[in-house]
Amino acid sequence: MDRFIDAALKTNIEVGGLLIGRLEGDKARVRELIIGKNIRESPVRFELDAQTFSKALETMHEEEDIIGIIHSHPSSPYPSQLDMENMKLWPVIWVIVDITRGEYRAWHFNREIKIVIE
């Protein structure tokens, strides 16, 4: 998480990435974070480039998948209306990071889920 926050603090646009790992019962185990390029270059929207997805596929081990999407917000770690629409298209875990405070929250559709970092 620190690596993602550091990357987000170094730019004035939203930063996004992919979480690689596996689902184990009611837990998601993240093994790898792939920080991507925001081709929107916007402070309030993100769209990951194709290379981010290619790198994720190359990085995945057997039995792993893209289990989440992470992105920064310039404020609140709560989903925007656009985030909620995109959550329907990508029904994975969404982690939103408020870069002003370093606070983050995880979501699955419009329901907040608990994050435990081990």
Secondary structure as UniProt FT lines:
FT   HELIX           2..9
FT   STRAND          16..24
FT   TURN            25..26
FT   STRAND          27..35
FT   TURN            39..40
FT   HELIX           50..59
FT   TURN            62..63
FT   STRAND          65..73
FT   HELIX           81..89
FT   STRAND          93..98
FT   TURN            99..102
FT   STRAND          103..108
FT   TURN            109..110
FT   STRAND          111..113
//
